[in-house]
Amino acid sequence: MTMAKRDTYTPESLLAVAVKVFNERGYDGTSMEHLSKAAGISKSSIYHHVRSKEELLRLAISRALDGLFAVLDEPAATSGRAVDRLEYVTRRTVDVLIDELPYVTLLLRVRGNTGTERWAMERRREFDHRVAALLKEAAADGDLRQDVDVRLATRLLFGMINSVAEWYRPGRGGASADEVADAVVRTALAGLRTHDPA
């Protein structure tokens, strides 16, 4: 039976198992033995796909970051009024978080204890700065309130978006991904806009 599993194991399915274990035990609390048991394959089989536990972490975090940064290059995020681009990026960031929930959850939990974690935190800051620049541009255009500090608004916006990773569970009879994205956009941007877009 183990042999059949080994024959059908892929780097993608191994990564999914690793992310699940990292999220349950914490990255530091996970050993290759834990990953081996969870995957049902030997440690040597894992090493056939990756060099180390940290490589699995980097692959998982890269998947989340690649999804987030791709949003910033989508046409609706690069043209038009800054406030509309901000709304689009906010909505799509929620979409990516929900679509890649285990991977983004892992990204949000890194604490900087390894080189990979420090790299991930730096990339997250870069993403946050790019969204903050959109907020600043929208404020300069007069579409956002002038009495709200842009850095504070950015932190609050990402605090709201990132909290979705802690409570959203797909398929449990709650709000759909689109409903969550709509609620985040309405709640976050209604208090920032100078006028109702309708």
Contact map, one row per residue, 1 for C-alpha under 8 A:
111110000000000000000000000000000000000000000000000000000000000000000000000000000000000000000000000000000000000000000000000000000000000000000000000000000000000000000000000000000000000000000000000000
111111000000000000000000000000000000000110000000000000000000000000000000000000000000000000000000000000000000000000000000000000000000000000000000000000000000000000000000000000000000000000000000000000
111111100000000000000000000000000000000000000000000000000000000000000000000000000000000000000000000000000000000000000000000000000000000000000000000000000000000000000000000000000000000000000000000000
111111110000000000000000000000000000000000000000000000000000000000000000000000000000000000000000000000000000000000000000000000000000000000000000000000000000000000000000000000000000000000000000000000
111111111000000000000000000000000000000110000000000000000000000000000000000000000000000000000000000000000000000000000000000000000000000000000000000000000000000000000000000000000000000000000000000000
011111111000000000000000000000000000000010001000000000000000000000000000000000000000000000000000000000000000000000000000000000000000000000000000000000000000000000000000000000000000000000000000000000
001111111000000000000000000000000000000000000000000000000000000000000000000000000000000000000000000000000000000000000000000000000000000000000000000000000000000000000000000000000000000000000000000000
000111111100000000000000000000000000000000000000000000000000000000000000000000000000000000000000000000000000000000000000000000000000000000000000000000000000000000000000000000000000000000000000000000
000011111110110000000000000000000000000000000000000000000000000000000000000000000000000000000000000000000000000000000000000000000000000000000000000000000000000000000000000000000000000000000000000000
000000011111110000000000000000000000000000000000000000000000000000000000000000000000000000000000000000000000000000000000000000000000000000000000000000000000000000000000000000000000000000000000000000
000000001111111000000000000000000000000000000000100000000000000000000000000000000000000000000000000000000000000000000000000000000000000000000000000000000000000000000000000000000000000000000000000000
000000000111111100000000000000000000000000000000000000000000000000000000000000000000000000000000000000000000000000000000000000000000000000000000000000000000000000000000000000000000000000000000000000
000000001111111110000000000000000000000000000000000000000000000000000000000000000000000000000000000000000000000000000000000000000000000000000000000000000000000000000000000000000000000000000000000000
000000001111111111000000000000000000001000000100000000000000000000000000000000000000000000000000000000000000000000000000000000000000000000000000000000000000000000000000000000000000000000000000000000
000000000011111111100000000000000000000000000000000000010011000000000000000000000000000000000000000000000000000000000000000000000000000000000000000000000000000000000000000000000000000000000000000000
000000000001111111110000000000000000000000000000000000000000000000000000000000000000000000000000000000000000000000000000000000000000000000000000000000000000000000000000000000000000000000000000000000
000000000000111111111000000000000010011000000000000000000000000000000000000000000000000000000000000000000000000000000000000000000000000000000000000000000000000000000000000000000000000000000000000000
000000000000011111111100000000000010000000000000000000010000000000000000000000000000000000000000000000000000000000000000000000000000000000000000000000000000000000000000000000000000000000000000000000
000000000000001111111110000000000000000000000000000000001001000000000000000000000000000000000000000001100100000000000000000000000000000000000000000000000000000000000000000000000000000000000000000000
000000000000000111111111000000000000000000000000000000000000000000000000000000000000000000000000000001000000000000000000000000000000000000000000000000000000000000000000000000000000000000000000000000
000000000000000011111111110001000110010000000000000000000000000000000000000000000000000000000000000000000000000000000000000000000000000000000000000000000000000000000000000000000000000000000000000000
000000000000000001111111111011000000000000000000000000000000000000000000000000000000000000000000000000000100000000000000000000000000000000000000000000000000000000000000000000000000000000000000000000
000000000000000000111111111000000000000000000000000000000000000000000000000000000000000000000000000001001100000000000000000000000000000000000000000000000000000000000000000000000000000000000000000000
000000000000000000011111110000000000000000000000000000000000000000000000000000000000000000000000000000000000000000000000000000000000000000000000000000000000000000000000000000000000000000000000000000
000000000000000000001111111111000000000000000000000000000000000000000000000000000000000000000000000000000000000000000000000000000000000000000000000000000000000000000000000000000000000000000000000000
000000000000000000001111111111000000000000000000000000000000000000000000000000000000000000000000000000000000000000000000000000000000000000000000000000000000000000000000000000000000000000000000000000
000000000000000000000110111111000000000000000000000000001000000000000000000000000000000000000000000000000000000000000000000000000000000000000000000000000000000000000000000000000000000000000000000000
000000000000000000000000111111100000000000000000000000000000000000000000000000000000000000000000000000000000000000000000000000000000000000000000000000000000000000000000000000000000000000000000000000
000000000000000000000100111111100000000000000000000000000000000000000000000000000000000000000000000000000000000000000000000000000000000000000000000000000000000000000000000000000000000000000000000000
000000000000000000001100111111110110000000000000000000000000000000000000000000000000000000000000000000000000000000000000000000000000000000000000000000000000000000000000000000000000000000000000000000
000000000000000000000000000111111110000000000000000010000000000000000000000000000000000000000000000000000000000000000000000000000000000000000000000000000000000000000000000000000000000000000000000000
000000000000000000000000000001111111000000100000000010000000000000000000000000000000000000000000000000000000000000000000000000000000000000000000000000000000000000000000000000000000000000000000000000
000000000000000000000000000000111111100000100000000000000000000000000000000000000000000000000000000000000000000000000000000000000000000000000000000000000000000000000000000000000000000000000000000000
000000000000000000001000000001111111110000000000000000000000000000000000000000000000000000000000000000000000000000000000000000000000000000000000000000000000000000000000000000000000000000000000000000
000000000000000011001000000001111111111000100000000000000000000000000000000000000000000000000000000000000000000000000000000000000000000000000000000000000000000000000000000000000000000000000000000000
000000000000000000000000000000011111111111100100000000000000000000000000000000000000000000000000000000000000000000000000000000000000000000000000000000000000000000000000000000000000000000000000000000
000000000000000000000000000000001111111111000000000000000000000000000000000000000000000000000000000000000000000000000000000000000000000000000000000000000000000000000000000000000000000000000000000000
000000000000000010001000000000000111111100000000000000000000000000000000000000000000000000000000000000000000000000000000000000000000000000000000000000000000000000000000000000000000000000000000000000
000000000000010010000000000000000011111110000000000000000000000000000000000000000000000000000000000000000000000000000000000000000000000000000000000000000000000000000000000000000000000000000000000000
010010000000000000000000000000000001111111000000000000000000000000000000000000000000000000000000000000000000000000000000000000000000000000000000000000000000000000000000000000000000000000000000000000
010011000000000000000000000000000001101111101100000000000000000000000000000000000000000000000000000000000000000000000000000000000000000000000000000000000000000000000000000000000000000000000000000000
000000000000000000000000000000000001100111111100000000000000000000000000000000000000000000000000000000000000000000000000000000000000000000000000000000000000000000000000000000000000000000000000000000
000000000000000000000000000000011011000011111110000000000000000000000000000000000000000000000000000000000000000000000000000000000000000000000000000000000000000000000000000000000000000000000000000000
000000000000000000000000000000000000000001111111000000000000000000000000000000000000000000000000000000000000000000000000000000000000000000000000000000000000000000000000000000000000000000000000000000
000001000000000000000000000000000000000011111111100000000000000000000000000000000000000000000000000000000000000000000000000000000000000000000000000000000000000000000000000000000000000000000000000000
000000000000010000000000000000000001000011111111110000000000000000000000000000000000000000000000000000000000000000000000000000000000000000000000000000000000000000000000000000000000000000000000000000
000000000000000000000000000000000000000000111111111100000000000000000000000000000000000000000000000000000000000000000000000000000000000000000000000000000000000000000000000000000000000000000000000000
000000000000000000000000000000000000000000011111111000000000000000000000000000000000000000000000000000000000000000000000000000000000000000000000000000000000000000000000000000000000000000000000000000
000000000010000000000000000000000000000000001111111000000000000000000000000000000000000000000000000000000000000000000000000000000000000000000000000000000000000000000000000000000000000000000000000000
000000000000000000000000000000000000000000000111111110110000000000000000000000000000000000000000000000000000000000000000000000000000000000000000000000000000000000000000000000000000000000000000000000
000000000000000000000000000000000000000000000011111110100000000000000000000000000000000000000000000000000000000000000000000000000000000000000000000000000000000000000000000000000000000000000000000000
000000000000000000000000000000000000000000000010011111110000000000000000000000000000000000000000000000000000000000000000000000000000000000000000000000000000000000000000000000000000000000000000000000
000000000000000000000000000000110000000000000000011111111000000000000000000000000000000000000000000000000000000000000000000000000000000000000000000000000000000000000000000000000000000000000000000000
000000000000000000000000000000000000000000000000000111111100000000000000000000000000000000000000000000000000000000010000000000000000000000000000000000000000000000000000000000000000000000000000000000
000000000000000000000000000000000000000000000000011111111110000000000000000000000000000000000000000000000000000000000000000000000000000000000000000000000000000000000000000000000000000000000000000000
000000000000001001000000000000000000000000000000010111111111000000000000000000000000000000000000000000000000000000000000000000000000000000000000000000000000000000000000000000000000000000000000000000
000000000000000000100000001000000000000000000000000011111111100000000000000000000000000000000000000000000000000000010000000000000000000000000000000000000000000000000000000000000000000000000000000000
000000000000000000000000000000000000000000000000000001111111110000000000000000000000000000000000000000000000000000010000000000000000000000000000000000000000000000000000000000000000000000000000000000
000000000000001000000000000000000000000000000000000000111111111000000000000000000000000000000000000000000000000000000000000000000000000000000000000000000000000000000000000000000000000000000000000000
000000000000001000100000000000000000000000000000000000011111111100000000000000000000000000000000000000100100000000000000000000000000000000000000000000000000000000000000000000000000000000000000000000
000000000000000000000000000000000000000000000000000000001111111110000000000000000000000000000000000000110110000000000001000000000000000000000000000000000000000000000000000000000000000000000000000000
000000000000000000000000000000000000000000000000000000000111111111000000000000000000000000000000000000000000000000000000000000000000000000000000000000000000000000000000000000000000000000000000000000
000000000000000000000000000000000000000000000000000000000011111111100000000000000000000000000000000000100000000000000000000000000000000000000000000000000000000000000000000000000000000000000000000000
000000000000000000000000000000000000000000000000000000000001111111110000000000000000000000000001100100110010000000000000000000000000000000000000000000000000000000000000000000000000000000000000000000
000000000000000000000000000000000000000000000000000000000000111111111000000000000000000000000000000000010000000000000000001100000000000000000000000000000000000000000000000000000000000000000000000000
000000000000000000000000000000000000000000000000000000000000011111111100000000000000000000000000000000000000000000000000000000000000000000000000000000000000000000000000000000000000000000000000000000
000000000000000000000000000000000000000000000000000000000000001111111110000000000000000000000001000000000000000000000000000000000000000000000000000000000000000000000000000000000000000000000000000000
000000000000000000000000000000000000000000000000000000000000000111111111000000000000000000001001000000000000000000000000000000100000000000000000000000000000000000000000000000000000000000000000000000
000000000000000000000000000000000000000000000000000000000000000011111111100000000000000000000000000000000000000000000000000000100000000000000000000000000000000000000000000000000000000000000000000000
000000000000000000000000000000000000000000000000000000000000000001111111110000000000000000000000000000000000000000000000000000000000000000000000000000000000000000000000000000000000000000000000000000
000000000000000000000000000000000000000000000000000000000000000000111111110010000000000010011000000000000000000000000000000000000000000000000000000000000000000000000000000000000000000000000000000000
000000000000000000000000000000000000000000000000000000000000000000011111110011000000000010000000000000000000000000000000000000000000000000000000000000000000000000000000000000000000000000000000000000
000000000000000000000000000000000000000000000000000000000000000000001111111011000000000000000000000000000000000000000000000000000000000000000000000000000000000000000000000000000000000000000000000000
000000000000000000000000000000000000000000000000000000000000000000000111111111000000000000000000000000000000000000000000000000000000000000000000000000000000000000000000000000000000000000000000000000
000000000000000000000000000000000000000000000000000000000000000000000000111111100000000000000000000000000000000000000000000000000000000000000000000000000000000000000000000000000000000000000000000000
000000000000000000000000000000000000000000000000000000000000000000000000011111110000100100000000000000000000000000000000000000000000000000000000000000000000000000000000000000000000000000000000000000
000000000000000000000000000000000000000000000000000000000000000000000011111111100000110110000000000000000000000000000000000000000000000000000000000000000000000000000000000000000000000000000000000000
000000000000000000000000000000000000000000000000000000000000000000000001111111110000100000000000000000000000000000000000000000000000000000000000000000000000000000000000000000000000000000000000000000
000000000000000000000000000000000000000000000000000000000000000000000000001111111100100000000000000000000000000000000000000000000000000000000000000000000000000000000000000000000000000000000000000000
000000000000000000000000000000000000000000000000000000000000000000000000000101111101100000000000000000000000000000000000000000000000000000000000000000000000000000000000000000000000000000000000000000
000000000000000000000000000000000000000000000000000000000000000000000000000000111111100000000000000000000000000000000000000000000000000001000000000000000000000000000000000000000000000000000000000000
000000000000000000000000000000000000000000000000000000000000000000000000000000111111110000000000000000000000000000000000000000000000011011001000000000000000000000000000000000000000000000000000000000
000000000000000000000000000000000000000000000000000000000000000000000000000000001111111000000000000000000000000000000000000000000000011011000011000000000000000000000000000000000000000000000000000000
000000000000000000000000000000000000000000000000000000000000000000000000000000011111111100000000000000000000000000000000000000000000000000000000000000000000000000000000000000000000000000000000000000
000000000000000000000000000000000000000000000000000000000000000000000000000111111111111110000000000000000000000000000000000000000000010000000000000000000000000000000000000000000000000000000000000000
000000000000000000000000000000000000000000000000000000000000000000000000000010000111111111000000000000000000000000000000000000000010011001000000000000000000000000000000000000000000000000000000000000
000000000000000000000000000000000000000000000000000000000000000000000000000000000011111111100000000000000000000000000000000000000000000000000000000000000000000000000000000000000000000010001000000000
000000000000000000000000000000000000000000000000000000000000000000000000000110000001111111110000000000000000000000000000000000000000000000000000000000000000000000000000000000000000000000000000000000
000000000000000000000000000000000000000000000000000000000000000000000011000010000000111111111000000000000000000000000000000000000010000000000000000000000000000000000000000000000000000000000000000000
000000000000000000000000000000000000000000000000000000000000000000000000000000000000011111111100000000000000000000000000000000000000000000000000000000000000000010000000000000000000100110000000000000
000000000000000000000000000000000000000000000000000000000000000000000000000000000000001111111110000000000000000000000000000000000000000000000000000000000000000000000000000000000000110110000000000000
000000000000000000000000000000000000000000000000000000000000000000000010000000000000000111111111000000000000000000000000000000000000000000000000000000000000000000000000000000000000100000000000000000
000000000000000000000000000000000000000000000000000000000000000000010010000000000000000011111111100000000000000000000000000000000000000000000000000000000000000010000000000000000000000000000000000000
000000000000000000000000000000000000000000000000000000000000000000000000000000000000000001111111110000000000000000000000000000000000000000000000000000000000000010010000000000000001100000000000000000
000000000000000000000000000000000000000000000000000000000000000000000000000000000000000000111111111000000000000000000000000000000000000000000000000000000000000000000000000000001100100000000000000000
000000000000000000000000000000000000000000000000000000000000000100110000000000000000000000011111111110000000000000000000000000000000000000000000000000000000000000000000000000000000000000000000000000
000000000000000000000000000000000000000000000000000000000000000100000000000000000000000000001111111110011000000000000000000000000000000000000000000000000000000001011000000000000000000000000000000000
000000000000000000000000000000000000000000000000000000000000000000000000000000000000000000000111111110000000000000000000000000000000000000000000000000000000000000011001000000001000000000000000000000
000000000000000000000000000000000000000000000000000000000000000000000000000000000000000000000011111110000000000000000000000000000000000000000000000000000000000000000000000000000000000000000000000000
000000000000000000000000000000000000000000000000000000000000000100000000000000000000000000000001111111110000000000000000000000000000000000000000000000000000000000000000000000000000000000000000000000
000000000000000000000000000000000000000000000000000000000000000000000000000000000000000000000001111111111000000000000000000000000000000000000000000000000000000000001000000000000000000000000000000000
000000000000000000110010000000000000000000000000000000000000000000000000000000000000000000000000000111111100000000000000000000000000000000000000000000000000000000000000000000000000000000000000000000
000000000000000000100000000000000000000000000000000000000001101100000000000000000000000000000000000111111110000000000000000000000000000000000000000000000000000000000000000000000000000000000000000000
000000000000000000000000000000000000000000000000000000000000100110000000000000000000000000000000100111111111000000000000000000000000000000000000000000000000000000001000000000000000000000000000000000
000000000000000000000010000000000000000000000000000000000000000000000000000000000000000000000000100011111111100000000000000000000000000000000000000000000000000000001100000000000000000000000000000000
000000000000000000100110000000000000000000000000000000000001100000000000000000000000000000000000000001111111110000000000000000000000000000000000000000000000000000000000000000000000000000000000000000
000000000000000000000000000000000000000000000000000000000000100100000000000000000000000000000000000000111111110000000001000000000000000000000000000000000000000000000000000000000000000000000000000000
000000000000000000000000000000000000000000000000000000000000000000000000000000000000000000000000000000011111110000000000000000000000000000000000000000000000000001000000000000000000000000000000000000
000000000000000000000000000000000000000000000000000000000000000000000000000000000000000000000000000000001111111000000000000000000000000000000000000000000000000000000000000000000000000000000000000000
000000000000000000000000000000000000000000000000000000000000000000000000000000000000000000000000000000000111111110001001100000000000000000000000000000000000000000000000000000000000000000000000000000
000000000000000000000000000000000000000000000000000000000000000000000000000000000000000000000000000000000000111110001100100000000000000000000000000000000000000000000000000000000000000000000000000000
000000000000000000000000000000000000000000000000000000000000000000000000000000000000000000000000000000000000011111111100100000000000000000000000000000000000000000000000000000000000000000000000000000
000000000000000000000000000000000000000000000000000000000000000000000000000000000000000000000000000000000000011111101100000000000000000000000000000000000000000000000000000000000000000000000000000000
000000000000000000000000000000000000000000000000000000000000000000000000000000000000000000000000000000000000000111111100000000000000000000000000000000000000000000000000000000000000000000000000000000
000000000000000000000000000000000000000000000000000000000000000000000000000000000000000000000000000000000000000111111110000000000000000000000000000000000000000000000000000000000000000000000000000000
000000000000000000000000000000000000000000000000000001001100000000000000000000000000000000000000000000000000000101111111000000000000000000000000000000000000000000000000000000000000000000000000000000
000000000000000000000000000000000000000000000000000000000000000000000000000000000000000000000000000000000000011111111111100000000000000000000000000000000000000000000000000000000000000000000000000000
000000000000000000000000000000000000000000000000000000000000000000000000000000000000000000000000000000000000001111111111110000000000000000000000000000000000000000000000000000000000000000000000000000
000000000000000000000000000000000000000000000000000000000000000000000000000000000000000000000000000000000000000000111111111000000000000000000000000000000000000000000000000000000000000000000000000000
000000000000000000000000000000000000000000000000000000000000100000000000000000000000000000000000000000000010010000011111111100000000000000000000000000000000000000000000000000000000000000000000000000
000000000000000000000000000000000000000000000000000000000000000000000000000000000000000000000000000000000000011100001111111110000000000000000000000000000000000000000000000000000000000000000000000000
000000000000000000000000000000000000000000000000000000000000000000000000000000000000000000000000000000000000000000000111111111000000000000000000000000000000000000000000000000000000000000000000000000
000000000000000000000000000000000000000000000000000000000000000010000000000000000000000000000000000000000000000000000011111111100000000000000000000000000000000000000000000000000000000000000000000000
000000000000000000000000000000000000000000000000000000000000000010000000000000000000000000000000000000000000000000000001111111110000000000000000000000000000000000000000000000000000000000000000000000
000000000000000000000000000000000000000000000000000000000000000000000000000000000000000000000000000000000000000000000000111111111000000000000000000000000000000000000000000000000000000000000000000000
000000000000000000000000000000000000000000000000000000000000000000000000000000000000000000000000000000000000000000000000011111111100000000000000000000000000000000000000000000000000000000000000000000
000000000000000000000000000000000000000000000000000000000000000000011000000000000000000000000000000000000000000000000000001111111110000000000000000000000000000000000000000000000000000000000000000000
000000000000000000000000000000000000000000000000000000000000000000000000000000000000000000000000000000000000000000000000000111111111000000000000000000000100000000000000000000000000000000000000000000
000000000000000000000000000000000000000000000000000000000000000000000000000000000000000000000000000000000000000000000000000011111111100000000000000000000000000000000000000000000000000000000000000000
000000000000000000000000000000000000000000000000000000000000000000000000000000000000000000000000000000000000000000000000000001111111110000000000000000000000000000000000000000000000000000000000000000
000000000000000000000000000000000000000000000000000000000000000000000000000000000000010010000000000000000000000000000000000000111111111000000000000000000100000000000000000000000000000000000000000000
000000000000000000000000000000000000000000000000000000000000000000000000000000000000000000000000000000000000000000000000000000011111111100000000000001100100000000000000000000000000000000000000000000
000000000000000000000000000000000000000000000000000000000000000000000000000000000000000000000000000000000000000000000000000000001111111110000000000000000000000000000000000000000000000000000000000000
000000000000000000000000000000000000000000000000000000000000000000000000000000000110110000000000000000000000000000000000000000000111111111000000000000000000000000000000000000000000000000000000000000
000000000000000000000000000000000000000000000000000000000000000000000000000000000110010000000000000000000000000000000000000000000011111111100001000001000100000000000000000000000000000000000000000000
000000000000000000000000000000000000000000000000000000000000000000000000000000000000000000000000000000000000000000000000000000000001111111110000000001000000000000000000000000000000000000000000000000
000000000000000000000000000000000000000000000000000000000000000000000000000000000110000000000000000000000000000000000000000000000000111111111000000000000000000000000000000000000000000000000000000000
000000000000000000000000000000000000000000000000000000000000000000000000000000001110010000000000000000000000000000000000000000000000011111111111000000000000000000000000000000000000000000000000000000
000000000000000000000000000000000000000000000000000000000000000000000000000000000000000000000000000000000000000000000000000000000000001111111111110000000000000000000000000000000000000000000000000000
000000000000000000000000000000000000000000000000000000000000000000000000000000000000000000000000000000000000000000000000000000000000000111111111000000000000000000000000000000000000000000000000000000
000000000000000000000000000000000000000000000000000000000000000000000000000000000100000000000000000000000000000000000000000000000000000011111111000000000000000000000000000000000000000000000000000000
000000000000000000000000000000000000000000000000000000000000000000000000000000000000000000000000000000000000000000000000000000000000000001111111110000000000000000000000000000000000000000000000010000
000000000000000000000000000000000000000000000000000000000000000000000000000000000010000000000000000000000000000000000000000000000000000001111111100000000000000000000000000000000000000000000000111000
000000000000000000000000000000000000000000000000000000000000000000000000000000000010000000000000000000000000000000000000000000000000001001111111110000000000000000000000000000000000000000000001110000
000000000000000000000000000000000000000000000000000000000000000000000000000000000000000000000000000000000000000000000000000000000000000000100111111100000000000000000000000000000000000000000001110000
000000000000000000000000000000000000000000000000000000000000000000000000000000000000000000000000000000000000000000000000000000000000000000100101111110000000000000000000000000000000000000000000000000
000000000000000000000000000000000000000000000000000000000000000000000000000000000000000000000000000000000000000000000000000000000000000000000000111110000000000000000000000000000000000000000000000000
000000000000000000000000000000000000000000000000000000000000000000000000000000000000000000000000000000000000000000000000000000000000000000000000111111011000000000000000000000000000000000000001000000
000000000000000000000000000000000000000000000000000000000000000000000000000000000000000000000000000000000000000000000000000000000000000000000000011111111000000000000000000000000000000000000000000000
000000000000000000000000000000000000000000000000000000000000000000000000000000000000000000000000000000000000000000000000000000000001001100000000000111111100000000000000000000000000000000000000000000
000000000000000000000000000000000000000000000000000000000000000000000000000000000000000000000000000000000000000000000000000000000001000000000000000011111110000000000000000000000000000000000000000000
000000000000000000000000000000000000000000000000000000000000000000000000000000000000000000000000000000000000000000000000000000000000000000000000000111111111000000000000000000000000000000000000000000
000000000000000000000000000000000000000000000000000000000000000000000000000000000000000000000000000000000000000000000000000000000000000000000000000111111111100000000000000000000000000000000000000000
000000000000000000000000000000000000000000000000000000000000000000000000000000000000000000000000000000000000000000000000000000010011001000000000000001111111110000000000000000000000000000000000000000
000000000000000000000000000000000000000000000000000000000000000000000000000000000000000000000000000000000000000000000000000000000000000000000000000000111111111000000000000000000000000000000000000000
000000000000000000000000000000000000000000000000000000000000000000000000000000000000000000000000000000000000000000000000000000000000000000000000000000011111111100000000000000000000000000000000000000
000000000000000000000000000000000000000000000000000000000000000000000000000000000000000000000000000000000000000000000000000000000000000000000000000000001111111110000000000000000000000000010000000000
000000000000000000000000000000000000000000000000000000000000000000000000000000000000000000000000000000000000000000000000000000000000000000000000000000000111111111000000000000000000000000000000000000
000000000000000000000000000000000000000000000000000000000000000000000000000000000000000000000000000000000000000000000000000000000000000000000000000000000011111111100000000000000000000000000000000000
000000000000000000000000000000000000000000000000000000000000000000000000000000000000000000000000000000000000000000000000000000000000000000000000000000000001111111110000000000000000000100010000000000
000000000000000000000000000000000000000000000000000000000000000000000000000000000000000001001100000000000000000000000000000000000000000000000000000000000000111111111000000000000000000100000000000000
000000000000000000000000000000000000000000000000000000000000000000000000000000000000000000000000100000000001000000000000000000000000000000000000000000000000011111111100000000000000000000000000000000
000000000000000000000000000000000000000000000000000000000000000000000000000000000000000000000000000000000000000000000000000000000000000000000000000000000000001111111110000000000000000000000000000000
000000000000000000000000000000000000000000000000000000000000000000000000000000000000000000000100110000000000000000000000000000000000000000000000000000000000000111111111000000000000000000000000000000
000000000000000000000000000000000000000000000000000000000000000000000000000000000000000000000000110010011000000000000000000000000000000000000000000000000000000011111111000000000000000000000000000000
000000000000000000000000000000000000000000000000000000000000000000000000000000000000000000000000000000001000000000000000000000000000000000000000000000000000000001111111000000000000000000000000000000
000000000000000000000000000000000000000000000000000000000000000000000000000000000000000000000000000000000000000000000000000000000000000000000000000000000000000000111111100000000000000000000000000000
000000000000000000000000000000000000000000000000000000000000000000000000000000000000000000000000010000000000000000000000000000000000000000000000000000000000000000011111110000000000000000000000000000
000000000000000000000000000000000000000000000000000000000000000000000000000000000000000000000000000000000000000000000000000000000000000000000000000000000000000000000011111101000000000000000000000000
000000000000000000000000000000000000000000000000000000000000000000000000000000000000000000000000000000000000000000000000000000000000000000000000000000000000000000000001111111011000000000000000000000
000000000000000000000000000000000000000000000000000000000000000000000000000000000000000000000000000000000000000000000000000000000000000000000000000000000000000000000000111111000000000000000000000000
000000000000000000000000000000000000000000000000000000000000000000000000000000000000000000000000000000000000000000000000000000000000000000000000000000000000000000000000111111000000000000000000000000
000000000000000000000000000000000000000000000000000000000000000000000000000000000000000000000000000000000000000000000000000000000000000000000000000000000000000000000000011111100000000000000000000000
000000000000000000000000000000000000000000000000000000000000000000000000000000000000000000000000000000000000000000000000000000000000000000000000000000000000000000000000111111110000000000000000000000
000000000000000000000000000000000000000000000000000000000000000000000000000000000000000000000000000000000000000000000000000000000000000000000000000000000000000000000000000011111111000000000000000000
000000000000000000000000000000000000000000000000000000000000000000000000000000000000000000000000000000000000000000000000000000000000000000000000000000000000000000000000010001111111000000000000000000
000000000000000000000000000000000000000000000000000000000000000000000000000000000000000000000010010000000000000000000000000000000000000000000000000000000000000000000000010000111111100000000000000000
000000000000000000000000000000000000000000000000000000000000000000000000000000000000000000000010000000000000000000000000000000000000000000000000000000000000000000000000000000111111110000000000000000
000000000000000000000000000000000000000000000000000000000000000000000000000000000000000000000000000000000000000000000000000000000000000000000000000000000000000000000000000000111111111000000000000000
000000000000000000000000000000000000000000000000000000000000000000000000000000000000000000000100000000000000000000000000000000000000000000000000000000000000000000000000000000111111111100000000000000
000000000000000000000000000000000000000000000000000000000000000000000000000000000000000001110110000000000000000000000000000000000000000000000000000000000000000000000000000000001111111110000000000000
000000000000000000000000000000000000000000000000000000000000000000000000000000000000000000100000000000000000000000000000000000000000000000000000000000000000000000000000000000000111111111000000000000
000000000000000000000000000000000000000000000000000000000000000000000000000000000000000000000000000000000000000000000000000000000000000000000000000000000000000000000000000000000011111111100000000000
000000000000000000000000000000000000000000000000000000000000000000000000000000000000000001100000000000000000000000000000000000000000000000000000000000000000000110000000000000000001111111110000000000
000000000000000000000000000000000000000000000000000000000000000000000000000000000000001001100000000000000000000000000000000000000000000000000000000000000000000000000000000000000000111111111100000000
000000000000000000000000000000000000000000000000000000000000000000000000000000000000000000000000000000000000000000000000000000000000000000000000000000000000000000000000000000000000011111111100000000
000000000000000000000000000000000000000000000000000000000000000000000000000000000000000000000000000000000000000000000000000000000000000000000000000000000000000000000000000000000000001111111110000000
000000000000000000000000000000000000000000000000000000000000000000000000000000000000000000000000000000000000000000000000000000000000000000000000000000000000100100000000000000000000000111111111000000
000000000000000000000000000000000000000000000000000000000000000000000000000000000000001000000000000000000000000000000000000000000000000000000000000000000000000000000000000000000000000011111111100000
000000000000000000000000000000000000000000000000000000000000000000000000000000000000000000000000000000000000000000000000000000000000000000000000000000000000000000000000000000000000000011111111100100
000000000000000000000000000000000000000000000000000000000000000000000000000000000000000000000000000000000000000000000000000000000000000000000000000000000000000000000000000000000000000000111111100000
000000000000000000000000000000000000000000000000000000000000000000000000000000000000000000000000000000000000000000000000000000000000000000000001100100000000000000000000000000000000000000011111110000
000000000000000000000000000000000000000000000000000000000000000000000000000000000000000000000000000000000000000000000000000000000000000000000011100000000000000000000000000000000000000000001111111100
000000000000000000000000000000000000000000000000000000000000000000000000000000000000000000000000000000000000000000000000000000000000000000000111100000000000000000000000000000000000000000000001111100
000000000000000000000000000000000000000000000000000000000000000000000000000000000000000000000000000000000000000000000000000000000000000000000010000000000000000000000000000000000000000000000000111110
000000000000000000000000000000000000000000000000000000000000000000000000000000000000000000000000000000000000000000000000000000000000000000000000000000000000000000000000000000000000000000000100111111
000000000000000000000000000000000000000000000000000000000000000000000000000000000000000000000000000000000000000000000000000000000000000000000000000000000000000000000000000000000000000000000000001111
000000000000000000000000000000000000000000000000000000000000000000000000000000000000000000000000000000000000000000000000000000000000000000000000000000000000000000000000000000000000000000000000000111
